[in-house]
Amino acid sequence: MNNSKWDDRTIAAASSSVIILGALLYYWAGEVQSTVELLELAYGSFKFFNNPMIF
Amino acid sequence: MLSNFLSNYRSVTSLAFIVLAAVLVEFFEVRASIYPSLLPFFEWLKYSSWIGYLGITYGSVYATVQAGHLIAMAIIGGTVLVTDLRLLGVLLKDIPSESITKGTHQCFKYGLSVAIATGIFCAAGVADKVYYMPVFWIKMLALLAGSGFMFFIKQPLLNSRPHSEIGPWTLRLLAVASIFIWFTVAATGRWIGFS
């Protein structure tokens, strides 16, 4: 079993990488979403590269 | 048969157990019930411990230790980037990745030790503030996950055999997850500083 390509360590490495990446993408996507909502609440709309300090 | 499976797949079983434990902790709201009981410890850390006293009283000491913390973080970031970009085939392609991963891991261990020691001091000075910050707890979780991933998953696999015998997509997945988790540790750390 330990000589096969998908042995214990490889499966653990691949699955933990997928879990970590999934959790972190979920977290950062949530942060982006809440930031956009905050900007929309503050300035009415959200556009990329809009500088709220310039009127 | 079960004992045979457990002995052959010890890492996978441990990982499944940790994931299950995390799900149960959230499901039964264990974290929420423990959280209020941690406040006295954080208040003691800031107002009664000698590191909290030093941090509050002497700004120069706090700044010096924080500089050490940033340098340790830079060492961690450097070793992680060199290792993982080599595994992705971006950097230092003329040097065997086995040499790089073994060499940088020693440096990583020293950097992590200094970062944790100085980080406890830095947190002690603002313990009553960080206790209420969700991003502080995200950082602690990311640090715990990143350290566990590095010491129990990534390094044992990379040291177990020549990297040519490991699937290229497994190596890439490892490298991207590693970069992403240490990026999160660094980003949430700076977020604490700017909150």
Interface residues (C-beta under 8 A of the other chain):
Chain A: M1 N2 K5 D8 R9 T10 I11 A12 A13 A14 S15 S16 S17 V18 I19 I20 L21 L24 Y27 W28
Chain B: N8 Y9 R10 S11 V12 S14 L15 V19 I138 A142 A145 F149 I153 K154 P156 L157 S160 I166 G167 T170 L173 L174 V176 A177 F180 I181 T184
